[in-house]
């Protein structure tokens, strides 16, 4: 049997619920509206401990309930279920998106190349750079003899 989470408004109601859904699509269809998967804790009072424990036992068998104990040894029941989302919560109004500021014009080239053709002239000077006459050439055969 696949794991099915009950459909309920709170954790205590989920322990009694017989309606279950495996996926969010199934849960939405059964609820007729938006749902969300949540996990809540139930801490039964000593007077109701037996009744809640019996309902939790069937939930353990179905897979959506886990039993824990707090520091004092009292039972804590973790229940996972599809929670019905109120219409008010489902229709969260988002503020309209703000327009992104237009990017500032980039005038970096104006700082270095403010004259027409200056960029091309600088590139040409770099290409025409003459070698240093004091630098030795490793692949030169030396002075030519005639």
PyMOL commands that place a pseudoatom at each C-alpha (Angstrom):
pseudoatom trace, name=CA, resn=UNK, resi=1, chain=A, elem=C, hetatm=0, pos=[0.000, 0.000, 0.000]
pseudoatom trace, name=CA, resn=UNK, resi=2, chain=A, elem=C, hetatm=0, pos=[1.538, 3.351, -1.002]
pseudoatom trace, name=CA, resn=UNK, resi=3, chain=A, elem=C, hetatm=0, pos=[1.981, 6.080, 1.568]
pseudoatom trace, name=CA, resn=UNK, resi=4, chain=A, elem=C, hetatm=0, pos=[-1.033, 8.364, 1.720]
pseudoatom trace, name=CA, resn=UNK, resi=5, chain=A, elem=C, hetatm=0, pos=[-1.200, 11.476, 3.854]
pseudoatom trace, name=CA, resn=UNK, resi=6, chain=A, elem=C, hetatm=0, pos=[-4.594, 12.363, 5.327]
pseudoatom trace, name=CA, resn=UNK, resi=7, chain=A, elem=C, hetatm=0, pos=[-6.440, 15.511, 4.324]
pseudoatom trace, name=CA, resn=UNK, resi=8, chain=A, elem=C, hetatm=0, pos=[-7.318, 17.625, 7.387]
pseudoatom trace, name=CA, resn=UNK, resi=9, chain=A, elem=C, hetatm=0, pos=[-7.399, 21.088, 8.892]
pseudoatom trace, name=CA, resn=UNK, resi=10, chain=A, elem=C, hetatm=0, pos=[-5.120, 20.221, 11.851]
pseudoatom trace, name=CA, resn=UNK, resi=11, chain=A, elem=C, hetatm=0, pos=[-3.039, 17.374, 13.255]
pseudoatom trace, name=CA, resn=UNK, resi=12, chain=A, elem=C, hetatm=0, pos=[-5.724, 16.013, 15.615]
pseudoatom trace, name=CA, resn=UNK, resi=13, chain=A, elem=C, hetatm=0, pos=[-8.258, 15.888, 12.778]
pseudoatom trace, name=CA, resn=UNK, resi=14, chain=A, elem=C, hetatm=0, pos=[-5.657, 14.121, 10.610]
pseudoatom trace, name=CA, resn=UNK, resi=15, chain=A, elem=C, hetatm=0, pos=[-5.528, 11.239, 13.100]
pseudoatom trace, name=CA, resn=UNK, resi=16, chain=A, elem=C, hetatm=0, pos=[-9.273, 10.620, 12.498]
pseudoatom trace, name=CA, resn=UNK, resi=17, chain=A, elem=C, hetatm=0, pos=[-9.321, 11.346, 8.764]
pseudoatom trace, name=CA, resn=UNK, resi=18, chain=A, elem=C, hetatm=0, pos=[-10.011, 8.460, 6.402]
pseudoatom trace, name=CA, resn=UNK, resi=19, chain=A, elem=C, hetatm=0, pos=[-9.484, 10.582, 3.280]
pseudoatom trace, name=CA, resn=UNK, resi=20, chain=A, elem=C, hetatm=0, pos=[-5.894, 10.379, 2.031]
pseudoatom trace, name=CA, resn=UNK, resi=21, chain=A, elem=C, hetatm=0, pos=[-3.873, 11.439, -0.982]
pseudoatom trace, name=CA, resn=UNK, resi=22, chain=A, elem=C, hetatm=0, pos=[-0.457, 10.406, -2.252]
pseudoatom trace, name=CA, resn=UNK, resi=23, chain=A, elem=C, hetatm=0, pos=[0.365, 13.509, -4.305]
pseudoatom trace, name=CA, resn=UNK, resi=24, chain=A, elem=C, hetatm=0, pos=[-0.393, 17.201, -4.061]
pseudoatom trace, name=CA, resn=UNK, resi=25, chain=A, elem=C, hetatm=0, pos=[-2.496, 16.976, -7.230]
pseudoatom trace, name=CA, resn=UNK, resi=26, chain=A, elem=C, hetatm=0, pos=[-4.712, 14.314, -5.652]
pseudoatom trace, name=CA, resn=UNK, resi=27, chain=A, elem=C, hetatm=0, pos=[-4.974, 16.345, -2.440]
pseudoatom trace, name=CA, resn=UNK, resi=28, chain=A, elem=C, hetatm=0, pos=[-5.974, 19.504, -4.352]
pseudoatom trace, name=CA, resn=UNK, resi=29, chain=A, elem=C, hetatm=0, pos=[-8.625, 17.579, -6.229]
pseudoatom trace, name=CA, resn=UNK, resi=30, chain=A, elem=C, hetatm=0, pos=[-10.078, 16.048, -3.056]
pseudoatom trace, name=CA, resn=UNK, resi=31, chain=A, elem=C, hetatm=0, pos=[-9.987, 19.355, -1.162]
pseudoatom trace, name=CA, resn=UNK, resi=32, chain=A, elem=C, hetatm=0, pos=[-11.249, 21.417, -4.055]
pseudoatom trace, name=CA, resn=UNK, resi=33, chain=A, elem=C, hetatm=0, pos=[-8.596, 24.046, -3.406]
pseudoatom trace, name=CA, resn=UNK, resi=34, chain=A, elem=C, hetatm=0, pos=[-4.999, 24.650, -2.397]
pseudoatom trace, name=CA, resn=UNK, resi=35, chain=A, elem=C, hetatm=0, pos=[-3.268, 22.391, 0.145]
pseudoatom trace, name=CA, resn=UNK, resi=36, chain=A, elem=C, hetatm=0, pos=[0.199, 22.064, 1.620]
pseudoatom trace, name=CA, resn=UNK, resi=37, chain=A, elem=C, hetatm=0, pos=[2.037, 19.139, 3.216]
pseudoatom trace, name=CA, resn=UNK, resi=38, chain=A, elem=C, hetatm=0, pos=[2.870, 19.940, 6.842]
pseudoatom trace, name=CA, resn=UNK, resi=39, chain=A, elem=C, hetatm=0, pos=[4.110, 18.092, 9.921]
pseudoatom trace, name=CA, resn=UNK, resi=40, chain=A, elem=C, hetatm=0, pos=[2.695, 19.045, 13.318]
pseudoatom trace, name=CA, resn=UNK, resi=41, chain=A, elem=C, hetatm=0, pos=[3.143, 17.661, 16.814]
pseudoatom trace, name=CA, resn=UNK, resi=42, chain=A, elem=C, hetatm=0, pos=[0.342, 16.494, 19.076]
pseudoatom trace, name=CA, resn=UNK, resi=43, chain=A, elem=C, hetatm=0, pos=[1.041, 16.370, 22.804]
pseudoatom trace, name=CA, resn=UNK, resi=44, chain=A, elem=C, hetatm=0, pos=[-1.924, 14.573, 24.376]
pseudoatom trace, name=CA, resn=UNK, resi=45, chain=A, elem=C, hetatm=0, pos=[-3.007, 15.434, 27.918]
pseudoatom trace, name=CA, resn=UNK, resi=46, chain=A, elem=C, hetatm=0, pos=[-2.807, 12.585, 30.439]
pseudoatom trace, name=CA, resn=UNK, resi=47, chain=A, elem=C, hetatm=0, pos=[-6.607, 12.180, 30.403]
pseudoatom trace, name=CA, resn=UNK, resi=48, chain=A, elem=C, hetatm=0, pos=[-6.788, 11.746, 26.614]
pseudoatom trace, name=CA, resn=UNK, resi=49, chain=A, elem=C, hetatm=0, pos=[-3.527, 9.848, 26.176]
pseudoatom trace, name=CA, resn=UNK, resi=50, chain=A, elem=C, hetatm=0, pos=[-5.157, 6.414, 25.682]
pseudoatom trace, name=CA, resn=UNK, resi=51, chain=A, elem=C, hetatm=0, pos=[-7.651, 7.610, 23.046]
pseudoatom trace, name=CA, resn=UNK, resi=52, chain=A, elem=C, hetatm=0, pos=[-5.074, 9.594, 21.065]
pseudoatom trace, name=CA, resn=UNK, resi=53, chain=A, elem=C, hetatm=0, pos=[-2.536, 6.765, 21.325]
pseudoatom trace, name=CA, resn=UNK, resi=54, chain=A, elem=C, hetatm=0, pos=[-5.043, 4.306, 19.815]
pseudoatom trace, name=CA, resn=UNK, resi=55, chain=A, elem=C, hetatm=0, pos=[-5.746, 6.656, 16.883]
pseudoatom trace, name=CA, resn=UNK, resi=56, chain=A, elem=C, hetatm=0, pos=[-2.007, 7.195, 16.415]
pseudoatom trace, name=CA, resn=UNK, resi=57, chain=A, elem=C, hetatm=0, pos=[-1.425, 3.429, 16.195]
pseudoatom trace, name=CA, resn=UNK, resi=58, chain=A, elem=C, hetatm=0, pos=[-3.519, 3.235, 13.025]
pseudoatom trace, name=CA, resn=UNK, resi=59, chain=A, elem=C, hetatm=0, pos=[-1.603, 6.230, 11.635]
pseudoatom trace, name=CA, resn=UNK, resi=60, chain=A, elem=C, hetatm=0, pos=[1.700, 4.487, 12.308]
pseudoatom trace, name=CA, resn=UNK, resi=61, chain=A, elem=C, hetatm=0, pos=[0.491, 1.531, 10.279]
pseudoatom trace, name=CA, resn=UNK, resi=62, chain=A, elem=C, hetatm=0, pos=[-0.439, 3.878, 7.426]
pseudoatom trace, name=CA, resn=UNK, resi=63, chain=A, elem=C, hetatm=0, pos=[2.962, 5.623, 7.658]
pseudoatom trace, name=CA, resn=UNK, resi=64, chain=A, elem=C, hetatm=0, pos=[2.126, 9.265, 8.389]
pseudoatom trace, name=CA, resn=UNK, resi=65, chain=A, elem=C, hetatm=0, pos=[2.601, 9.176, 12.194]
pseudoatom trace, name=CA, resn=UNK, resi=66, chain=A, elem=C, hetatm=0, pos=[5.790, 8.884, 14.256]
pseudoatom trace, name=CA, resn=UNK, resi=67, chain=A, elem=C, hetatm=0, pos=[5.877, 8.493, 18.043]
pseudoatom trace, name=CA, resn=UNK, resi=68, chain=A, elem=C, hetatm=0, pos=[8.418, 10.300, 20.223]
pseudoatom trace, name=CA, resn=UNK, resi=69, chain=A, elem=C, hetatm=0, pos=[8.878, 11.109, 23.887]
pseudoatom trace, name=CA, resn=UNK, resi=70, chain=A, elem=C, hetatm=0, pos=[9.796, 14.459, 25.370]
pseudoatom trace, name=CA, resn=UNK, resi=71, chain=A, elem=C, hetatm=0, pos=[12.413, 14.888, 28.131]
pseudoatom trace, name=CA, resn=UNK, resi=72, chain=A, elem=C, hetatm=0, pos=[9.846, 14.011, 30.824]
pseudoatom trace, name=CA, resn=UNK, resi=73, chain=A, elem=C, hetatm=0, pos=[8.739, 10.777, 29.122]
pseudoatom trace, name=CA, resn=UNK, resi=74, chain=A, elem=C, hetatm=0, pos=[5.416, 12.140, 27.843]
pseudoatom trace, name=CA, resn=UNK, resi=75, chain=A, elem=C, hetatm=0, pos=[4.351, 10.987, 24.369]
pseudoatom trace, name=CA, resn=UNK, resi=76, chain=A, elem=C, hetatm=0, pos=[4.741, 13.362, 21.438]
pseudoatom trace, name=CA, resn=UNK, resi=77, chain=A, elem=C, hetatm=0, pos=[3.047, 12.371, 18.194]
pseudoatom trace, name=CA, resn=UNK, resi=78, chain=A, elem=C, hetatm=0, pos=[4.382, 13.756, 14.898]
pseudoatom trace, name=CA, resn=UNK, resi=79, chain=A, elem=C, hetatm=0, pos=[1.680, 13.836, 12.214]
pseudoatom trace, name=CA, resn=UNK, resi=80, chain=A, elem=C, hetatm=0, pos=[2.295, 14.624, 8.531]
pseudoatom trace, name=CA, resn=UNK, resi=81, chain=A, elem=C, hetatm=0, pos=[-0.819, 15.581, 6.575]
pseudoatom trace, name=CA, resn=UNK, resi=82, chain=A, elem=C, hetatm=0, pos=[-2.222, 17.677, 3.733]
pseudoatom trace, name=CA, resn=UNK, resi=83, chain=A, elem=C, hetatm=0, pos=[-3.390, 20.887, 5.366]
pseudoatom trace, name=CA, resn=UNK, resi=84, chain=A, elem=C, hetatm=0, pos=[-6.234, 22.831, 3.818]
pseudoatom trace, name=CA, resn=UNK, resi=85, chain=A, elem=C, hetatm=0, pos=[-4.995, 26.329, 2.989]
pseudoatom trace, name=CA, resn=UNK, resi=86, chain=A, elem=C, hetatm=0, pos=[-7.428, 29.153, 3.591]
pseudoatom trace, name=CA, resn=UNK, resi=87, chain=A, elem=C, hetatm=0, pos=[-8.425, 31.227, 0.573]
pseudoatom trace, name=CA, resn=UNK, resi=88, chain=A, elem=C, hetatm=0, pos=[-7.026, 34.342, 2.233]
pseudoatom trace, name=CA, resn=UNK, resi=89, chain=A, elem=C, hetatm=0, pos=[-3.625, 32.710, 2.637]
pseudoatom trace, name=CA, resn=UNK, resi=90, chain=A, elem=C, hetatm=0, pos=[-3.683, 31.241, -0.871]
pseudoatom trace, name=CA, resn=UNK, resi=91, chain=A, elem=C, hetatm=0, pos=[-4.230, 34.635, -2.523]
pseudoatom trace, name=CA, resn=UNK, resi=92, chain=A, elem=C, hetatm=0, pos=[-1.124, 36.383, -1.333]
pseudoatom trace, name=CA, resn=UNK, resi=93, chain=A, elem=C, hetatm=0, pos=[-0.874, 39.668, -3.142]
pseudoatom trace, name=CA, resn=UNK, resi=94, chain=A, elem=C, hetatm=0, pos=[2.568, 40.375, -4.440]
pseudoatom trace, name=CA, resn=UNK, resi=95, chain=A, elem=C, hetatm=0, pos=[3.625, 43.961, -5.016]
pseudoatom trace, name=CA, resn=UNK, resi=96, chain=A, elem=C, hetatm=0, pos=[4.002, 44.898, -8.664]
pseudoatom trace, name=CA, resn=UNK, resi=97, chain=A, elem=C, hetatm=0, pos=[7.538, 44.319, -9.884]
pseudoatom trace, name=CA, resn=UNK, resi=98, chain=A, elem=C, hetatm=0, pos=[9.628, 47.434, -9.859]
pseudoatom trace, name=CA, resn=UNK, resi=99, chain=A, elem=C, hetatm=0, pos=[11.167, 48.537, -13.101]
pseudoatom trace, name=CA, resn=UNK, resi=100, chain=A, elem=C, hetatm=0, pos=[14.861, 47.886, -13.113]
pseudoatom trace, name=CA, resn=UNK, resi=101, chain=A, elem=C, hetatm=0, pos=[16.831, 51.095, -13.495]
pseudoatom trace, name=CA, resn=UNK, resi=102, chain=A, elem=C, hetatm=0, pos=[18.220, 51.574, -16.960]
pseudoatom trace, name=CA, resn=UNK, resi=103, chain=A, elem=C, hetatm=0, pos=[21.926, 50.766, -17.073]
pseudoatom trace, name=CA, resn=UNK, resi=104, chain=A, elem=C, hetatm=0, pos=[24.106, 53.845, -17.069]
pseudoatom trace, name=CA, resn=UNK, resi=105, chain=A, elem=C, hetatm=0, pos=[25.888, 54.613, -20.307]
pseudoatom trace, name=CA, resn=UNK, resi=106, chain=A, elem=C, hetatm=0, pos=[29.428, 53.301, -20.307]
pseudoatom trace, name=CA, resn=UNK, resi=107, chain=A, elem=C, hetatm=0, pos=[31.842, 56.051, -21.269]
pseudoatom trace, name=CA, resn=UNK, resi=108, chain=A, elem=C, hetatm=0, pos=[35.040, 54.161, -20.499]
pseudoatom trace, name=CA, resn=UNK, resi=109, chain=A, elem=C, hetatm=0, pos=[36.212, 54.356, -24.089]
pseudoatom trace, name=CA, resn=UNK, resi=110, chain=A, elem=C, hetatm=0, pos=[35.723, 58.132, -24.026]
pseudoatom trace, name=CA, resn=UNK, resi=111, chain=A, elem=C, hetatm=0, pos=[38.343, 58.405, -21.286]
pseudoatom trace, name=CA, resn=UNK, resi=112, chain=A, elem=C, hetatm=0, pos=[41.063, 56.731, -23.308]
pseudoatom trace, name=CA, resn=UNK, resi=113, chain=A, elem=C, hetatm=0, pos=[40.037, 57.114, -26.917]
pseudoatom trace, name=CA, resn=UNK, resi=114, chain=A, elem=C, hetatm=0, pos=[38.391, 60.495, -27.170]
pseudoatom trace, name=CA, resn=UNK, resi=115, chain=A, elem=C, hetatm=0, pos=[39.511, 61.264, -30.714]
pseudoatom trace, name=CA, resn=UNK, resi=116, chain=A, elem=C, hetatm=0, pos=[38.125, 59.470, -33.754]
pseudoatom trace, name=CA, resn=UNK, resi=117, chain=A, elem=C, hetatm=0, pos=[40.616, 56.861, -34.908]
pseudoatom trace, name=CA, resn=UNK, resi=118, chain=A, elem=C, hetatm=0, pos=[42.749, 57.103, -31.747]
pseudoatom trace, name=CA, resn=UNK, resi=119, chain=A, elem=C, hetatm=0, pos=[42.013, 53.496, -30.849]
pseudoatom trace, name=CA, resn=UNK, resi=120, chain=A, elem=C, hetatm=0, pos=[43.176, 52.217, -34.240]
pseudoatom trace, name=CA, resn=UNK, resi=121, chain=A, elem=C, hetatm=0, pos=[46.291, 54.413, -34.125]
pseudoatom trace, name=CA, resn=UNK, resi=122, chain=A, elem=C, hetatm=0, pos=[47.259, 53.084, -30.692]
pseudoatom trace, name=CA, resn=UNK, resi=123, chain=A, elem=C, hetatm=0, pos=[46.886, 49.512, -31.931]
pseudoatom trace, name=CA, resn=UNK, resi=124, chain=A, elem=C, hetatm=0, pos=[49.019, 50.265, -34.978]
pseudoatom trace, name=CA, resn=UNK, resi=125, chain=A, elem=C, hetatm=0, pos=[51.783, 51.780, -32.787]
pseudoatom trace, name=CA, resn=UNK, resi=126, chain=A, elem=C, hetatm=0, pos=[51.833, 48.628, -30.687]
pseudoatom trace, name=CA, resn=UNK, resi=127, chain=A, elem=C, hetatm=0, pos=[52.267, 46.452, -33.763]
pseudoatom trace, name=CA, resn=UNK, resi=128, chain=A, elem=C, hetatm=0, pos=[55.070, 48.579, -35.264]
pseudoatom trace, name=CA, resn=UNK, resi=129, chain=A, elem=C, hetatm=0, pos=[57.225, 48.601, -32.156]
pseudoatom trace, name=CA, resn=UNK, resi=130, chain=A, elem=C, hetatm=0, pos=[60.835, 48.088, -33.155]
pseudoatom trace, name=CA, resn=UNK, resi=131, chain=A, elem=C, hetatm=0, pos=[62.989, 45.604, -31.272]
pseudoatom trace, name=CA, resn=UNK, resi=132, chain=A, elem=C, hetatm=0, pos=[65.527, 46.904, -28.810]
pseudoatom trace, name=CA, resn=UNK, resi=133, chain=A, elem=C, hetatm=0, pos=[68.983, 47.016, -30.517]
pseudoatom trace, name=CA, resn=UNK, resi=134, chain=A, elem=C, hetatm=0, pos=[70.673, 45.959, -27.252]
pseudoatom trace, name=CA, resn=UNK, resi=135, chain=A, elem=C, hetatm=0, pos=[68.652, 42.766, -26.980]
pseudoatom trace, name=CA, resn=UNK, resi=136, chain=A, elem=C, hetatm=0, pos=[70.226, 39.533, -28.207]
pseudoatom trace, name=CA, resn=UNK, resi=137, chain=A, elem=C, hetatm=0, pos=[68.303, 37.334, -30.569]
pseudoatom trace, name=CA, resn=UNK, resi=138, chain=A, elem=C, hetatm=0, pos=[68.637, 33.654, -29.679]
pseudoatom trace, name=CA, resn=UNK, resi=139, chain=A, elem=C, hetatm=0, pos=[67.945, 32.463, -33.202]
pseudoatom trace, name=CA, resn=UNK, resi=140, chain=A, elem=C, hetatm=0, pos=[70.212, 34.892, -35.010]
pseudoatom trace, name=CA, resn=UNK, resi=141, chain=A, elem=C, hetatm=0, pos=[73.245, 33.292, -36.678]
pseudoatom trace, name=CA, resn=UNK, resi=142, chain=A, elem=C, hetatm=0, pos=[75.335, 36.307, -35.949]
pseudoatom trace, name=CA, resn=UNK, resi=143, chain=A, elem=C, hetatm=0, pos=[76.901, 38.747, -38.365]
pseudoatom trace, name=CA, resn=UNK, resi=144, chain=A, elem=C, hetatm=0, pos=[76.819, 37.630, -41.941]
pseudoatom trace, name=CA, resn=UNK, resi=145, chain=A, elem=C, hetatm=0, pos=[80.167, 37.035, -43.591]
pseudoatom trace, name=CA, resn=UNK, resi=146, chain=A, elem=C, hetatm=0, pos=[80.704, 37.616, -47.231]
for i in range(1, 146): cmd.bond("trace and resi %d" % i, "trace and resi %d" % (i + 1))
show_as sticks, trace
zoom trace
